Amino acid sequence: GDVAPPLPTLQPGEEGALDELKQTTDALARCDPPRRNYYADLRSKVELSSSVSDLIKSGPSTVRASASFSGGQLSALHTPALIRLSGIPEIDLSNNGLRRVEGVHLLHGLAALRLDHNPLRSLWGLAGLATLRSLSLQDCGLASGSVFDPLATLEGLRELFLQQNSVPDEAVEGLRAKLPHCVITV
C-alpha cells in the first residue's frame, strides 16, 4: 500500500507551500481512504484561506464588484475566510466539490451567488441571507423537495436558476408560492 508522505516543511505564504500541501493531502487521502473527506476539507480550508488572502492583498473589498473561486477543489467553506469576503456583492463558487454552504449567510452585502456544478446536499447555510437577489444552483444534483426549504427564507431573492437538477414540480410550486417576486428558472 501507499506510505504516508512526510509533512510539508514550507511555511504558509512561502513559494510552493500550497502546492506541497495539496500533494500531501492527496497522498494522505490515498493512504487513508476512510478519512478522504477530512483531507479534502482540510485542503479546501487552506486553499480558500490562501485565495481570499491573495484577493484581499489585491485591494480593498469596498471597490471590488465580484470574487471568483470557480474551478477550485473546494469541498467545504471555511467561515473565517468567508467573513473576509463581506461587502463583495457577487461571488462565484461554481465548479467545485461543495456539499454544504455553511457560513454563506454571514456575507453581508452579497447580492449574487453562483454555486453551479457542486454536489450540494444542504442549502441551510443560505437561510436568512437578506441581501441575496440572484442565486444560481444549476447542475447541483438537487432532487429532494426538502433541500429547498431554506430558500423560502430568502425574501429578497429575485432570480433563482435550477436548471439541470431533478427538482420535483411540487417543490418549484412551493417556492413560487413562498417567493412570489422571484423568477424561478427550471
C-alpha angles and dihedrals in degrees: 000000000000120000119226111257123238114267116263114271098198123100121238110274092023115126110274096009095119093047091049091050091050091052091047095049091047090052092047090052090053091049095044109032096173089064098042092115090052091053091045091052091047090051090046092052092052094042094051093045091050093047092048091048090052090049093049091049089055092065145303117309091228089077096038115099097190147003127207127203093163120146097020125123097253113155097168138017121242110219099212090053092046094051088060087063094061112129095034105117099203127041128177116203095159126137097030133110098258115156097174136020103214114164097024090109087068092066101104112202095021107148103164129032128180117199098159120152098018123127092238119184100171135032097183091112088070096056113121096010093150099184097050111117103162128035126178118196100162118161097359098136091249111162110138115092092218093059087072095056094099091057090067087071092061097093093167094053112123102168129037121177115197103159119148094025127110094239114174113239091234090056091053092047090048091052091047090053093049095041104039094165094053124097106219117199116196 
